[in-house]
Amino acid sequence: RGKRARPPDVPAYASNKRGGALVDVVVIGGGLAGLTAATRASQLGAKVRLLEQGNEPEYPCNSRYAGGVMHLSYNDPERPVEELVADLRSRCPEDIDFKLVEKVARNIARALHWLRQNADAKFVKGGAKPYERLVLAPPRPAQSKLKWPGRGPDVVLRNLTTRAKASGVEITLGARVTGLRKTSAGFQVEAQGERNTLTVDAATVVIADGGFQANRELLEQNITPDFAGLLQRNAGTGLGTGIRLAESIGARLTDLGAFYGHLVSLQALQNEELWPYPYVDPLATAGMVVGPDGRRFVDESRGAIFVANAIARQKNPASFFIIFDSATWNSSGRLSKIPPNPNLERYGAKILSADTLSELATRASIHGVSLQETVRERNAAIDAGNPELMSPPRTGDLSADPIKTPPFYAVPIVAGITHTMGGLMIDTNAQVQGEDGRPIEGLFAAGTTVGGLEGGENIFYLGGLCKALTLGLLAGENAAEFVTAARNAAQ
């Protein structure tokens, strides 16, 4: 696993002079990344304590709410490894750390094997596409609204919790971490419980408490000027605590300006029947996205995640529409497991339609002349077979449908954020990097707390569950190795 981390100045088994509970590894966060790291470190002989802010046994977290598709940038993660690495290398943008991406790709198969063995993970085929081959079972029903109890990710987390405890992991619920400081023996972690403050001293710490998607201050600093105009398409538990605490002791952060999410109906801001599904991504990429001025402002062919990020950055992110015609509504509109057509209307989304673009613009309060000009320009570019003639040009792989067949449609939309993509910078051992580019000894991170593998200018997406699982495994193994090295050095 690369260069072995150097032992701390004082070995992990040293006496605790500050009065806190002493362990080898503290894991912050009980999602897939955290439970994996804790269980694996314990299996390798470390004394582990996991701190989770949720109070209930089935505490909310993004891992539990996930759809369950195991993929690496829409690749089958068990594809022959050299093929997998070559595909990722060919598509990975320059502003993404490919060494980290490759590390995940070369370890995902054994991570999935470990998950099968330790969480009794079972999979079903979710569709005809290669990346849909592994969906955690039982799969989510093809219905709107958030339905997670008893679904594949929830079952895996329950089973993994059982295995963690059986392996010797001490799990403390209701522990909201509030402090992290470096000590001569490693780290001291403070957490606030319902009735008292908990202090734990440890040789190593694994931060796995997710991104900052539910933190208004951080979102408005990095993602959007209007927190209220962005749908919280997540568990609401990712507050960026681990990122901030690590930064306070010198951790280096990646760019924080990107997120993974989908496009959903504007009414999802008030109507829980409309999130996390149906999302309207297929309509957005086949049609066009405009603001009240009737003009396109983003290249829809670069994918819905890219478009969602572009919308979130606008001054009023809740003011945009997807424009398309009846042909698209009855083709692309029926794509995906829970398609926009007919589910948008079924669950109460606003859908505007008219037989002319002028009338549609009036109903949607969009500038009519500009809308008609935008559609004419767009149709001409499609007819000419050159989508780069559009303004802005379409340069991605996703094709555009013409907007010619009435009735014409306008669907008000909003970007839904699932998790942020930026965070702590790590090396290939999952060690957190300091501002000087060197590892902070004994500090590891996994899951969406980590940055560098996703985001960037092109909003590259690797895959949340596979990233969490693999980095969690690596963090647990390297934390345990760090502890073992410290013990050996002290003997």
ABEGO torsion letter per residue (X at the ends): XEBBBBBBABBAABBBAAGBBBBABBBBEABAAAAAAAAAAAAAGBBBBBBBABABABBBBAAAABAGBBBBGGBBAABBAAAAAAAAAAABBAABBAAAAAAAAAAAAAAAAAAAAAAGBBBBBAEABAAAABBBOBBBBBBBEBBABGBAAAAAAAAAAAAAAAAGBBBBBGBBBABBBBBAAGBBBBBBBAABBBBBBBABBBBAAEBAAABAAAAAAAABABAAABBBBBAGABAGAAAAAAAAAGBBBBBAABBBBBBBBAAAAABAAAOAOBBAAAAAAABBBBBAAGBBABBAAAEAAAAAAAAAABABAAABBBBBBAAAAABAAABEABBAOAAAAAAGBBBBBBABAAAAAAAAGBBAAAAAAAAAAAAAAAAAGBAAABOBBBABABBBBBBABOBBBBBBBBBBBABBABEBBBBAAGBBBBAAGBBBBGBBBBEAABBGABEEAAGBBAEAAAAAAAAAAAAAAAAAAAAAAAAAAAX
